[in-house]
Amino acid sequence: MKTESQENILQANMARRSFLRYAGVGVASVGLLATAACHKDHQAPTPPANGVDLGAKNDFAILNYAYALEQLEAAFYLQVAATPYSGITSAETALLTDIRDHEVLHREFFKAALGSKAIQDLTPDFSSIDFSNRAKVLAAAKAFEDTGVTAYDGAGYLIADANYLLIAGKIVSVEARHAALISNLILPGSFAASDVSDPATSLNKSASIPEVLKIANMFLKTKVSAVNYGYTAS
């Protein structure tokens, strides 16, 4: 089991060495996000009493929305890796460790790109998940991955800047790979089942910001609201 110190070292080293290369964007792209985030016309979100709000309707709100979800996914897979479920195989360990590394890199990418406009670190609440049970862990992983993909697909049209949309597209492509892998671990051949893909169009299903945050907040002590998008955290 990794100590907190070992986990911090892992995350720091990954962030320094890999996150730009993994995300598939150059320093210029991150600089573009960071520079724009400092623009005087864009104010940081004002946190509600019980957590944080995404703020005004702009690209930074959507980037923070993605950042919140990546924080949640990274925290989940870090816990999965730290406390492996009973009977986990070496192949499953390798696959889930890869997903953990991806999610940490996604989280660190958004944090670095948003800079001072990033929402605060969120505190997860995984008390409802039995991390010792394979079926429950994989069911939770599927819920997180499927929700993440539908979230990106549902909010993509709200992104005005083509550079941000390109980054989001690259990240959701990897998230969809995660979702397919987890589905196949649960039931081989279910990687594009009707619960995630519309049989009539073969297009992935999408979800609105309120729909996604309602699910995400079930696993967060730090609640995330999106008042300007029609969702107030309870």
Backbone as CSV, one residue per row, in Angstrom:
resi,resn,N_x,N_y,N_z,CA_x,CA_y,CA_z,C_x,C_y,C_z
1,MET,0.846,-1.197,0.000,0.000,0.000,0.000,0.880,1.246,0.000
2,LYS,0.576,2.195,-0.848,1.372,3.415,-0.939,1.064,4.324,0.230
3,THR,2.113,4.960,0.780,1.898,5.975,1.796,1.489,7.264,1.111
4,GLU,0.983,8.219,1.923,0.591,9.511,1.341,1.785,10.183,0.701
5,SER,2.971,10.046,1.332,4.176,10.655,0.781,4.532,10.041,-0.570
6,GLN,4.436,8.707,-0.670,4.744,8.038,-1.930,3.769,8.458,-3.020
7,GLU,2.486,8.593,-2.648,1.474,9.011,-3.619,1.775,10.404,-4.131
8,ASN,2.165,11.311,-3.224,2.474,12.682,-3.633,3.671,12.724,-4.572
9,ILE,4.678,11.901,-4.286,5.864,11.847,-5.146,5.480,11.334,-6.523
10,LEU,4.651,10.269,-6.545,4.195,9.712,-7.820,3.494,10.775,-8.649
11,GLN,2.561,11.493,-8.028,1.792,12.489,-8.754,2.684,13.617,-9.255
12,ALA,3.606,14.066,-8.421,4.485,15.167,-8.809,5.381,14.770,-9.973
13,ASN,5.954,13.563,-9.887,6.836,13.111,-10.957,6.086,12.939,-12.268
14,MET,4.888,12.390,-12.199,4.092,12.220,-13.407,3.748,13.563,-14.022
15,ALA,3.389,14.499,-13.174,3.014,15.819,-13.688,4.181,16.489,-14.381
16,ARG,5.363,16.377,-13.784,6.552,17.035,-14.359,6.969,16.382,-15.671
17,ARG,6.953,15.047,-15.695,7.528,14.347,-16.832,6.594,14.160,-18.012
18,SER,5.311,13.973,-17.710,4.481,13.357,-18.723,3.219,14.056,-19.160
19,PHE,2.638,14.941,-18.363,1.264,15.307,-18.678,1.112,16.059,-19.992
20,LEU,2.087,16.863,-20.372,1.978,17.556,-21.657,2.104,16.571,-22.817
21,ARG,3.045,15.640,-22.689,3.224,14.653,-23.750,1.996,13.759,-23.870
22,TYR,1.454,13.341,-22.735,0.303,12.447,-22.766,-0.919,13.138,-23.342
23,ALA,-1.174,14.368,-22.940,-2.369,15.072,-23.410,-2.292,15.369,-24.899
24,GLY,-1.084,15.323,-25.474,-0.961,15.526,-26.912,-1.033,16.984,-27.309
25,VAL,-0.719,17.881,-26.387,-0.713,19.304,-26.706,0.642,19.865,-26.342
26,GLY,1.007,20.920,-27.024,2.300,21.532,-26.792,2.268,22.594,-25.722
27,VAL,3.435,23.095,-25.390,3.549,24.151,-24.396,2.757,25.373,-24.822
28,ALA,2.709,25.639,-26.106,1.978,26.808,-26.600,0.494,26.716,-26.272
29,SER,-0.052,25.511,-26.376,-1.476,25.339,-26.085,-1.777,25.591,-24.625
30,VAL,-0.916,25.075,-23.742,-1.121,25.311,-22.323,-0.931,26.780,-22.006
31,GLY,0.045,27.381,-22.654,0.260,28.807,-22.441,-0.944,29.623,-22.863
32,LEU,-1.584,29.201,-23.941,-2.778,29.899,-24.416,-3.871,29.864,-23.360
33,LEU,-4.089,28.689,-22.759,-5.097,28.577,-21.720,-4.728,29.430,-20.517
34,ALA,-3.480,29.339,-20.090,-3.062,30.070,-18.902,-3.139,31.579,-19.107
35,THR,-2.730,32.045,-20.299,-2.787,33.475,-20.586,-4.218,33.970,-20.606
36,ALA,-5.074,33.206,-21.273,-6.482,33.599,-21.337,-7.118,33.569,-19.964
37,ALA,-6.709,32.635,-19.123,-7.288,32.533,-17.791,-6.966,33.741,-16.939
38,CYS,-5.902,34.435,-17.259,-5.515,35.619,-16.497,-6.146,36.893,-17.035
39,HIS,-6.889,36.801,-18.120,-7.505,37.982,-18.719,-8.440,38.655,-17.724
40,LYS,-8.427,39.942,-17.662,-9.173,40.674,-16.652,-10.673,40.495,-16.761
41,ASP,-11.173,40.107,-17.929,-12.611,39.968,-18.092,-13.151,38.660,-17.524
42,HIS,-12.262,37.762,-17.129,-12.694,36.464,-16.634,-12.416,36.390,-15.138
43,GLN,-13.474,36.324,-14.348,-13.354,36.282,-12.908,-13.404,34.837,-12.416
44,ALA,-12.687,34.577,-11.329,-12.700,33.241,-10.751,-14.084,32.940,-10.197
45,PRO,-14.516,31.672,-10.242,-15.816,31.320,-9.700,-15.919,31.668,-8.217
46,THR,-17.068,32.139,-7.795,-17.312,32.426,-6.389,-17.885,31.182,-5.731
47,PRO,-17.193,30.625,-4.740,-17.661,29.371,-4.153,-18.904,29.556,-3.304
48,PRO,-19.880,28.643,-3.422,-21.038,28.691,-2.542,-20.633,28.232,-1.148
49,ALA,-21.556,28.296,-0.217,-21.237,27.975,1.174,-20.794,26.529,1.338
50,ASN,-21.344,25.628,0.526,-21.049,24.206,0.709,-20.093,23.647,-0.335
51,GLY,-19.410,24.498,-1.086,-18.474,23.971,-2.064,-18.005,25.017,-3.039
52,VAL,-18.042,24.662,-4.340,-17.564,25.571,-5.375,-18.592,25.658,-6.500
53,ASP,-18.592,26.783,-7.192,-19.455,26.960,-8.351,-18.583,27.153,-9.583
54,LEU,-19.069,26.676,-10.724,-18.295,26.795,-11.957,-18.191,28.224,-12.458
55,GLY,-19.109,29.089,-12.032,-19.012,30.497,-12.394,-19.751,30.848,-13.665
56,ALA,-19.399,32.013,-14.224,-20.088,32.561,-15.397,-20.013,31.610,-16.585
57,LYS,-20.966,31.770,-17.501,-20.996,30.930,-18.698,-19.874,31.320,-19.650
58,ASN,-18.773,30.615,-19.563,-17.660,30.832,-20.486,-16.833,29.553,-20.558
59,ASP,-15.806,29.574,-21.369,-15.001,28.375,-21.561,-14.326,27.912,-20.278
60,PHE,-13.991,28.849,-19.397,-13.302,28.468,-18.170,-14.212,27.697,-17.234
61,ALA,-15.493,28.004,-17.263,-16.444,27.222,-16.480,-16.472,25.779,-16.964
62,ILE,-16.449,25.595,-18.279,-16.477,24.246,-18.837,-15.161,23.510,-18.551
63,LEU,-14.050,24.215,-18.627,-12.769,23.593,-18.299,-12.723,23.197,-16.827
64,ASN,-13.287,24.035,-15.955,-13.347,23.692,-14.537,-14.302,22.534,-14.285
65,TYR,-15.349,22.459,-15.074,-16.275,21.325,-15.012,-15.508,20.031,-15.306
66,ALA,-14.732,20.046,-16.371,-13.920,18.877,-16.708,-12.890,18.605,-15.619
67,TYR,-12.299,19.659,-15.083,-11.296,19.515,-14.027,-11.900,18.856,-12.786
68,ALA,-13.120,19.243,-12.427,-13.797,18.643,-11.271,-13.985,17.146,-11.476
69,LEU,-14.425,16.760,-12.671,-14.646,15.344,-12.951,-13.333,14.567,-12.968
70,GLU,-12.284,15.186,-13.489,-10.983,14.509,-13.513,-10.419,14.361,-12.102
71,GLN,-10.677,15.337,-11.247,-10.269,15.197,-9.848,-10.933,13.981,-9.213
72,LEU,-12.229,13.841,-9.466,-12.982,12.740,-8.874,-12.480,11.395,-9.391
73,GLU,-12.272,11.292,-10.695,-11.809,10.033,-11.270,-10.403,9.689,-10.787
74,ALA,-9.526,10.681,-10.728,-8.160,10.428,-10.255,-8.179,9.923,-8.821
75,ALA,-8.978,10.552,-7.972,-9.057,10.135,-6.569,-9.571,8.707,-6.454
76,PHE,-10.548,8.361,-7.277,-11.104,7.009,-7.241,-10.053,5.965,-7.613
77,TYR,-9.357,6.166,-8.713,-8.393,5.167,-9.154,-7.145,5.116,-8.266
78,LEU,-6.795,6.224,-7.650,-5.710,6.195,-6.666,-6.099,5.294,-5.496
79,GLN,-7.366,5.363,-5.092,-7.833,4.499,-4.010,-7.877,3.041,-4.444
80,VAL,-8.326,2.794,-5.676,-8.360,1.430,-6.205,-6.953,0.822,-6.208
81,ALA,-5.975,1.608,-6.635,-4.599,1.113,-6.693,-4.010,0.912,-5.301
82,ALA,-4.400,1.766,-4.359,-3.849,1.693,-2.999,-4.452,0.538,-2.204
83,THR,-5.704,0.177,-2.526,-6.390,-0.898,-1.795,-7.008,-1.867,-2.807
84,PRO,-6.213,-2.700,-3.438,-6.722,-3.608,-4.484,-7.835,-4.511,-3.958
85,TYR,-8.827,-4.750,-4.787,-9.932,-5.599,-4.363,-9.492,-7.064,-4.298
86,SER,-10.250,-7.844,-3.558,-9.945,-9.256,-3.379,-9.975,-9.998,-4.705
87,GLY,-8.913,-10.777,-4.964,-8.862,-11.593,-6.162,-8.423,-10.861,-7.410
88,ILE,-7.944,-9.630,-7.290,-7.517,-8.879,-8.465,-6.376,-9.620,-9.165
89,THR,-6.424,-9.675,-10.479,-5.381,-10.361,-11.241,-4.281,-9.375,-11.615
90,SER,-3.158,-9.918,-12.050,-2.053,-9.055,-12.461,-2.445,-8.223,-13.683
91,ALA,-3.243,-8.818,-14.587,-3.688,-8.084,-15.775,-4.599,-6.936,-15.382
92,GLU,-5.522,-7.182,-14.457,-6.425,-6.136,-13.998,-5.656,-5.035,-13.273
93,THR,-4.672,-5.435,-12.487,-3.839,-4.448,-11.786,-3.146,-3.530,-12.778
94,ALA,-2.588,-4.116,-13.829,-1.882,-3.323,-14.844,-2.832,-2.369,-15.556
95,LEU,-4.011,-2.848,-15.929,-4.979,-2.014,-16.641,-5.494,-0.875,-15.762
96,LEU,-5.852,-1.172,-14.526,-6.381,-0.151,-13.632,-5.300,0.846,-13.223
97,THR,-4.059,0.379,-13.160,-2.950,1.291,-12.863,-2.733,2.260,-14.020
98,ASP,-2.842,1.757,-15.248,-2.727,2.636,-16.414,-3.824,3.702,-16.401
99,ILE,-5.049,3.283,-16.091,-6.146,4.244,-16.038,-5.894,5.263,-14.938
100,ARG,-5.420,4.805,-13.798,-5.069,5.747,-12.716,-4.085,6.800,-13.198
101,ASP,-3.044,6.344,-13.881,-2.027,7.278,-14.358,-2.613,8.279,-15.347
102,HIS,-3.472,7.805,-16.235,-4.119,8.705,-17.191,-4.943,9.769,-16.483
103,GLU,-5.743,9.331,-15.490,-6.630,10.279,-14.808,-5.840,11.314,-14.007
104,VAL,-4.750,10.886,-13.409,-3.901,11.840,-12.689,-3.319,12.868,-13.656
105,LEU,-2.907,12.396,-14.832,-2.353,13.305,-15.830,-3.409,14.282,-16.334
106,HIS,-4.618,13.785,-16.552,-5.710,14.677,-16.966,-5.959,15.746,-15.904
107,ARG,-6.019,15.311,-14.661,-6.247,16.250,-13.555,-5.155,17.316,-13.496
108,GLU,-3.920,16.881,-13.583,-2.803,17.820,-13.486,-2.739,18.745,-14.705
109,PHE,-3.161,18.247,-15.860,-3.191,19.092,-17.047,-4.147,20.260,-16.853
110,PHE,-5.375,19.970,-16.436,-6.356,21.036,-16.240,-5.921,21.993,-15.139
111,LYS,-5.353,21.455,-14.084,-4.908,22.309,-12.980,-3.839,23.291,-13.452
112,ALA,-2.871,22.788,-14.226,-1.801,23.653,-14.730,-2.321,24.644,-15.753
113,ALA,-3.207,24.178,-16.624,-3.708,25.033,-17.698,-4.583,26.162,-17.168
114,LEU,-5.411,25.863,-16.189,-6.311,26.876,-15.638,-5.604,27.848,-14.711
115,GLY,-4.528,27.423,-14.087,-3.781,28.308,-13.201,-4.642,28.891,-12.089
116,SER,-4.628,30.202,-11.963,-5.351,30.868,-10.877,-6.859,30.778,-11.032
117,LYS,-7.336,30.384,-12.203,-8.776,30.268,-12.432,-9.316,28.872,-12.117
118,ALA,-8.446,27.976,-11.691,-8.892,26.629,-11.351,-9.693,26.641,-10.060
119,ILE,-10.727,25.817,-10.014,-11.461,25.657,-8.771,-10.564,24.951,-7.755
120,GLN,-10.977,24.954,-6.510,-10.171,24.361,-5.450,-10.095,22.846,-5.574
121,ASP,-9.158,22.259,-4.829,-9.074,20.804,-4.764,-10.336,20.280,-4.100
122,LEU,-10.932,19.269,-4.685,-12.171,18.707,-4.162,-11.889,17.507,-3.262
123,THR,-12.707,17.343,-2.243,-12.559,16.214,-1.333,-13.582,15.146,-1.688
124,PRO,-13.119,13.953,-2.070,-14.059,12.897,-2.454,-14.727,12.249,-1.253
125,ASP,-15.806,11.562,-1.510,-16.506,10.776,-0.497,-16.862,9.428,-1.123
126,PHE,-16.016,8.436,-0.857,-16.214,7.115,-1.433,-16.743,6.125,-0.392
127,SER,-17.402,6.632,0.629,-17.882,5.786,1.715,-18.909,4.755,1.249
128,SER,-19.561,4.999,0.126,-20.573,4.073,-0.372,-19.984,2.957,-1.231
129,ILE,-18.674,2.992,-1.464,-18.025,2.008,-2.340,-17.219,1.023,-1.507
130,ASP,-17.449,-0.253,-1.698,-16.675,-1.300,-1.036,-15.479,-1.634,-1.926
131,PHE,-14.329,-1.066,-1.590,-13.150,-1.230,-2.434,-12.537,-2.631,-2.353
132,SER,-13.048,-3.468,-1.471,-12.541,-4.838,-1.384,-13.283,-5.786,-2.311
133,ASN,-14.373,-5.304,-2.906,-15.245,-6.137,-3.727,-15.094,-5.793,-5.203
134,ARG,-14.688,-6.765,-6.008,-14.419,-6.523,-7.436,-15.644,-5.985,-8.162
135,ALA,-16.776,-6.624,-7.968,-17.974,-6.219,-8.686,-18.363,-4.783,-8.353
136,LYS,-18.238,-4.410,-7.097,-18.620,-3.050,-6.689,-17.627,-2.012,-7.195
137,VAL,-16.349,-2.360,-7.191,-15.328,-1.432,-7.692,-15.508,-1.217,-9.193
138,LEU,-15.691,-2.285,-9.933,-15.852,-2.148,-11.384,-17.165,-1.455,-11.740
139,ALA,-18.209,-1.683,-10.944,-19.477,-0.989,-11.188,-19.303,0.507,-10.968
140,ALA,-18.556,0.872,-9.931,-18.292,2.288,-9.671,-17.419,2.878,-10.764
141,ALA,-16.413,2.112,-11.205,-15.539,2.577,-12.286,-16.337,2.812,-13.557
142,LYS,-17.247,1.902,-13.857,-18.086,2.059,-15.051,-18.950,3.312,-14.935
143,ALA,-19.511,3.528,-13.750,-20.343,4.716,-13.541,-19.532,5.991,-13.746
144,PHE,-18.320,6.024,-13.189,-17.465,7.202,-13.338,-17.073,7.419,-14.796
145,GLU,-16.655,6.350,-15.464,-16.193,6.497,-16.857,-17.337,6.872,-17.796
146,ASP,-18.461,6.179,-17.663,-19.602,6.487,-18.535,-20.100,7.902,-18.297
147,THR,-20.145,8.314,-17.029,-20.578,9.675,-16.709,-19.607,10.696,-17.285
148,GLY,-18.309,10.397,-17.175,-17.310,11.323,-17.708,-17.433,11.521,-19.205
149,VAL,-17.628,10.429,-19.932,-17.742,10.535,-21.391,-19.008,11.297,-21.775
150,THR,-20.133,10.980,-21.133,-21.370,11.698,-21.458,-21.282,13.162,-21.074
151,ALA,-20.474,13.457,-20.050,-20.290,14.853,-19.636,-19.551,15.648,-20.705
152,TYR,-18.439,15.111,-21.206,-17.693,15.787,-22.269,-18.565,15.940,-23.516
153,ASP,-19.278,14.870,-23.866,-20.116,14.928,-25.065,-21.261,15.914,-24.899
154,GLY,-21.765,16.040,-23.687,-22.885,16.936,-23.447,-22.513,18.391,-23.342
155,ALA,-21.250,18.675,-22.996,-20.827,20.061,-22.809,-19.957,20.588,-23.934
156,GLY,-19.541,19.722,-24.846,-18.646,20.146,-25.915,-19.169,21.319,-26.720
157,TYR,-20.456,21.329,-26.984,-21.023,22.403,-27.814,-20.969,23.761,-27.126
158,LEU,-20.739,23.776,-25.818,-20.673,25.025,-25.071,-19.296,25.684,-25.161
159,ILE,-18.306,24.964,-25.669,-16.942,25.495,-25.764,-16.815,26.356,-27.011
160,ALA,-16.432,27.602,-26.819,-16.336,28.545,-27.940,-14.983,28.480,-28.638
161,ASP,-13.915,28.312,-27.879,-12.566,28.352,-28.439,-12.198,26.996,-29.038
162,ALA,-11.807,26.986,-30.285,-11.481,25.737,-30.979,-10.303,25.013,-30.342
163,ASN,-9.366,25.767,-29.752,-8.219,25.132,-29.099,-8.660,24.325,-27.890
164,TYR,-9.579,24.885,-27.108,-10.091,24.169,-25.941,-10.880,22.942,-26.386
165,LEU,-11.653,23.098,-27.452,-12.467,21.991,-27.951,-11.573,20.847,-28.426
166,LEU,-10.458,21.180,-29.057,-9.516,20.168,-29.516,-8.955,19.381,-28.339
167,ILE,-8.563,20.093,-27.274,-8.025,19.428,-26.082,-9.075,18.528,-25.459
168,ALA,-10.299,19.049,-25.332,-11.381,18.252,-24.752,-11.629,16.998,-25.582
169,GLY,-11.572,17.140,-26.900,-11.772,15.994,-27.774,-10.708,14.933,-27.595
170,LYS,-9.472,15.355,-27.406,-8.386,14.392,-27.201,-8.537,13.662,-25.877
171,ILE,-8.983,14.382,-24.854,-9.129,13.757,-23.546,-10.328,12.816,-23.511
172,VAL,-11.466,13.245,-24.071,-12.641,12.373,-24.035,-12.412,11.111,-24.869
173,SER,-11.544,11.187,-25.854,-11.227,9.983,-26.633,-10.579,8.923,-25.748
174,VAL,-9.712,9.361,-24.859,-9.062,8.429,-23.933,-10.068,7.952,-22.887
175,GLU,-10.916,8.859,-22.412,-11.930,8.471,-21.431,-12.851,7.400,-22.007
176,ALA,-13.194,7.513,-23.277,-14.042,6.508,-23.917,-13.336,5.153,-23.980
177,ARG,-12.021,5.167,-24.186,-11.258,3.917,-24.162,-11.322,3.279,-22.778
178,HIS,-11.213,4.119,-21.744,-11.342,3.619,-20.366,-12.711,2.968,-20.173
179,ALA,-13.755,3.676,-20.594,-15.114,3.186,-20.403,-15.313,1.838,-21.087
180,ALA,-14.791,1.697,-22.302,-14.921,0.441,-23.034,-14.179,-0.681,-22.319
181,LEU,-12.997,-0.382,-21.812,-12.197,-1.391,-21.126,-12.908,-1.875,-19.866
182,ILE,-13.428,-0.933,-19.073,-14.114,-1.305,-17.833,-15.349,-2.141,-18.141
183,SER,-16.108,-1.737,-19.156,-17.295,-2.511,-19.536,-16.921,-3.942,-19.913
184,ASN,-15.829,-4.102,-20.626,-15.405,-5.438,-21.031,-14.898,-6.265,-19.859
185,LEU,-14.340,-5.620,-18.836,-13.935,-6.353,-17.638,-15.161,-6.900,-16.919
186,ILE,-16.253,-6.141,-16.961,-17.487,-6.576,-16.313,-18.192,-7.637,-17.139
187,LEU,-18.316,-7.375,-18.437,-18.994,-8.303,-19.344,-18.327,-8.214,-20.715
188,PRO,-17.555,-9.213,-21.104,-16.871,-9.178,-22.404,-17.841,-8.908,-23.554
189,GLY,-17.452,-7.970,-24.408,-18.265,-7.625,-25.560,-19.265,-6.512,-25.326
190,SER,-19.260,-5.942,-24.120,-20.248,-4.903,-23.787,-19.709,-3.494,-23.951
191,PHE,-18.604,-3.344,-24.675,-17.899,-2.073,-24.757,-18.716,-0.944,-25.375
192,ALA,-19.733,-1.279,-26.172,-20.575,-0.246,-26.775,-22.035,-0.666,-26.684
193,ALA,-22.432,-1.085,-25.490,-23.793,-1.584,-25.276,-24.804,-0.444,-25.332
194,SER,-26.071,-0.808,-25.342,-27.137,0.183,-25.519,-27.269,1.162,-24.359
195,ASP,-26.654,0.843,-23.205,-26.730,1.777,-22.074,-25.830,2.989,-22.282
196,VAL,-24.877,2.895,-23.213,-23.975,4.021,-23.463,-24.029,4.518,-24.909
197,SER,-24.471,3.668,-25.815,-24.499,4.021,-27.238,-25.912,3.853,-27.781
198,ASP,-26.386,4.856,-28.487,-27.717,4.807,-29.070,-27.732,3.783,-30.213
199,PRO,-28.499,2.713,-30.086,-28.500,1.676,-31.135,-28.923,2.202,-32.504
200,ALA,-29.766,3.224,-32.527,-30.278,3.729,-33.800,-29.250,4.539,-34.569
201,THR,-28.337,5.192,-33.835,-27.376,6.082,-34.485,-25.926,5.656,-34.298
202,SER,-25.686,4.736,-33.360,-24.314,4.333,-32.987,-23.508,5.515,-32.440
203,LEU,-24.201,6.514,-31.921,-23.540,7.657,-31.296,-23.572,7.494,-29.785
204,ASN,-22.499,7.962,-29.132,-22.456,7.894,-27.681,-23.516,8.814,-27.080
205,LYS,-24.105,8.381,-25.981,-25.091,9.207,-25.307,-24.400,10.370,-24.604
206,SER,-25.143,11.433,-24.356,-24.585,12.612,-23.686,-25.460,12.984,-22.502
207,ALA,-24.928,13.837,-21.636,-25.665,14.272,-20.448,-25.382,15.740,-20.196
208,SER,-26.349,16.422,-19.620,-26.204,17.850,-19.333,-25.363,18.068,-18.081
209,ILE,-24.915,19.287,-17.893,-24.129,19.621,-16.701,-24.907,19.329,-15.418
210,PRO,-26.176,19.750,-15.299,-26.928,19.404,-14.080,-27.038,17.901,-13.852
211,GLU,-27.266,17.134,-14.912,-27.381,15.682,-14.773,-26.082,15.071,-14.266
212,VAL,-24.970,15.530,-14.800,-23.672,14.971,-14.422,-23.289,15.376,-12.998
213,LEU,-23.474,16.635,-12.657,-23.076,17.087,-11.323,-23.921,16.446,-10.229
214,LYS,-25.169,16.154,-10.527,-26.019,15.476,-9.543,-25.415,14.121,-9.185
215,ILE,-24.862,13.424,-10.182,-24.210,12.136,-9.941,-22.865,12.340,-9.254
216,ALA,-22.055,13.251,-9.775,-20.715,13.471,-9.225,-20.764,13.875,-7.759
217,ASN,-21.713,14.717,-7.394,-21.787,15.194,-6.016,-22.131,14.102,-5.019
218,MET,-22.639,12.977,-5.500,-22.882,11.839,-4.618,-21.574,11.288,-4.068
219,PHE,-20.482,11.581,-4.763,-19.170,11.071,-4.362,-18.204,12.189,-3.980
220,LEU,-18.747,13.350,-3.654,-17.921,14.490,-3.278,-18.391,15.102,-1.967
221,LYS,-17.458,15.336,-1.065,-17.773,16.120,0.129,-17.828,17.598,-0.237
222,THR,-16.940,18.007,-1.134,-16.943,19.370,-1.658,-17.913,19.416,-2.827
223,LYS,-19.086,19.944,-2.618,-20.109,19.934,-3.663,-19.784,20.950,-4.757
224,VAL,-20.119,20.597,-5.984,-19.900,21.468,-7.137,-21.257,21.895,-7.682
225,SER,-21.447,23.205,-7.804,-22.684,23.726,-8.380,-22.377,24.418,-9.707
226,ALA,-23.426,24.633,-10.470,-23.310,25.332,-11.757,-24.554,26.190,-11.899
227,VAL,-24.627,27.223,-11.085,-25.821,28.063,-11.005,-26.193,28.622,-12.368
228,ASN,-25.202,29.061,-13.112,-25.471,29.661,-14.421,-25.824,28.638,-15.495
229,TYR,-25.726,27.359,-15.152,-26.127,26.308,-16.076,-27.334,25.544,-15.541
230,GLY,-27.954,26.094,-14.493,-29.204,25.507,-14.004,-29.067,24.463,-12.926
231,TYR,-27.923,24.450,-12.208,-27.777,23.440,-11.163,-27.203,24.050,-9.890
232,THR,-27.925,23.884,-8.796,-27.465,24.322,-7.484,-27.224,23.087,-6.631
233,ALA,-26.020,22.930,-6.138,-25.693,21.767,-5.317,-26.473,21.801,-4.023
234,SER,-26.991,20.641,-3.632,-27.740,20.556,-2.380,-26.810,20.238,-1.221
